[in-house]
Amino acid sequence: MKKITDIFDEKPWTLSFEFFPPKTDKGRQRLWESAEALAGLGADFFSVTYGAGGSESHATLDVVLGLLYRHDVAVMHHLTCIKHTYREIREQLAAMSRVGVRNIMALRGDPRKDEPDFVPGPDQPKYAYQLVEIIHELRGDWFCTGVAAFPEGHPMAGTVQLDSQYLRIKQDRGADFAVTQLFFNNDVYLRFVDRVRDAGVSMRLIPGLLPVVNYEKLVQFCNTCGATIPKEVHEIFEPIKNDPEETRKRGIDFAVRQCQDLINRGAPGLHLYCLNRAEPARTIVDAVDF
Ligand SMILES: Cc1cc2nc3c(=O)[nH]c(=O)nc-3n(C[C@H](O)[C@H](O)[C@H](O)COP(=O)(O)OP(=O)(O)OC[C@H]3O[C@@H](n4cnc5c(N)ncnc54)[C@H](O)[C@@H]3O)c2cc1C
């Protein structure tokens, strides 16, 4: 499997799509069909999320291997460290490299909702940079490592300046690139890029984008991940929240404008949180002039 950094060597920007491991056979079938359609759009890589709180780790690997078997597209395996010991992580990485996984999104993860006061033990990493370090020490030449970045700052970070320093630490410990949390205001992303460049971060910062398909779920998700929904977005989607077809249409319009503007302003790619569906990602990508 290609490392994502090899793709970077060939291309100044990339198109990528994020999936999550489905829980049912029907969901799995839909994921394979969506991946088929999105691979046909020229996807440079896929990524597959890891269960919250480190749960269901095998599910991510199953989907990663299923995608690798079906498509000639690089796949990135998300991995969180919050609930794993150093030893478990090393074993998991060794197993992943044995089956050919080369791209890892190294994350801290969040405690489960029923364990809000969870504190990692002395044998468990506390931050994502420690996972990056393990990956690099174990097989830095084999793995390519992505990390998460937060245009508005991570909700638990003291300040955006501190958050920029923490991103720099992830880069210094071996991260190759970052994918951002979703955002709706491109100025916020561009200011973030300037801020972290000033802090010495030179790796690619790929914008992560979520096309709006359901207003109420969006509000719920942003409440947990801390991403701001601008007034403009509330004004478009709140009045039509009970009309799925209109929401879909306006969601596509908004995403096409946002993606086009990002491309025009030099973003090094688009990473679409496609929620295991080919649509509306396919319509959006078709409409954007790259
Ligand atoms: C693109 C993307 C993909 C994601 N995929 C998943 C997934 O598959 N599964 C999942 O469970 N979650 C996923 N998440 C969510 C992520 O796990 C959470 O947002 C988590 O709270 C932060 O993870 P992190 O890797 O950025 O952590 P870290 O980089 O460790 O940061 C966590 C917090 O600690 C602070 N911090 C970092 N380094 C230090 C330091 N050296 N000293 C003091 N403080 C520090 C940061 O400012 C931040 O507040 C994803 C997020 C993004 C943006």
The ligand as a Gaussian input file, in Angstrom:
#p B3LYP/6-31G(d) Opt

LIG

0 1
 C       -9.573000      14.671000      11.675000
 C      -10.027000      14.061000      12.984000
 C      -10.235000      12.692000      13.065000
 C      -10.647000      12.096000      14.281000
 N      -10.857000      10.738000      14.330000
 C      -11.227000      10.168000      15.505000
 C      -11.409000       8.746000      15.599000
 O      -11.256000       8.015000      14.614000
 N      -11.752000       8.221000      16.802000
 C      -11.919000       8.997000      17.927000
 O      -12.228000       8.452000      18.990000
 N      -11.748000      10.348000      17.859000
 C      -11.409000      10.949000      16.689000
 N      -11.224000      12.308000      16.622000
 C      -11.478000      13.122000      17.826000
 C      -10.218000      13.296000      18.694000
 O       -9.839000      12.051000      19.248000
 C      -10.589000      14.291000      19.800000
 O      -10.836000      15.548000      19.228000
 C       -9.631000      14.404000      20.966000
 O      -10.237000      15.209000      21.969000
 C       -8.312000      15.097000      20.624000
 O       -7.500000      14.270000      19.944000
 P       -6.021000      14.752000      19.496000
 O       -5.437000      13.618000      18.787000
 O       -6.056000      16.078000      18.839000
 O       -5.338000      14.918000      20.962000
 P       -4.086000      15.720000      21.489000
 O       -3.242000      16.248000      20.385000
 O       -3.451000      14.848000      22.508000
 O       -4.793000      16.958000      22.204000
 C       -5.760000      16.742000      23.222000
 C       -5.799000      17.949000      24.164000
 O       -4.590000      18.011000      24.895000
 C       -3.884000      19.223000      24.624000
 N       -2.472000      18.866000      24.455000
 C       -1.907000      18.240000      23.393000
 N       -0.591000      18.063000      23.607000
 C       -0.333000      18.543000      24.858000
 C        0.835000      18.640000      25.642000
 N        2.033000      18.244000      25.171000
 N        0.737000      19.180000      26.896000
 C       -0.450000      19.638000      27.369000
 N       -1.607000      19.588000      26.639000
 C       -1.544000      19.049000      25.397000
 C       -4.503000      19.772000      23.323000
 O       -4.441000      21.182000      23.239000
 C       -5.919000      19.288000      23.454000
 O       -6.651000      20.159000      24.283000
 C      -10.838000      12.931000      15.428000
 C      -10.645000      14.318000      15.321000
 C      -10.241000      14.888000      14.122000
 C      -10.037000      16.362000      14.031000

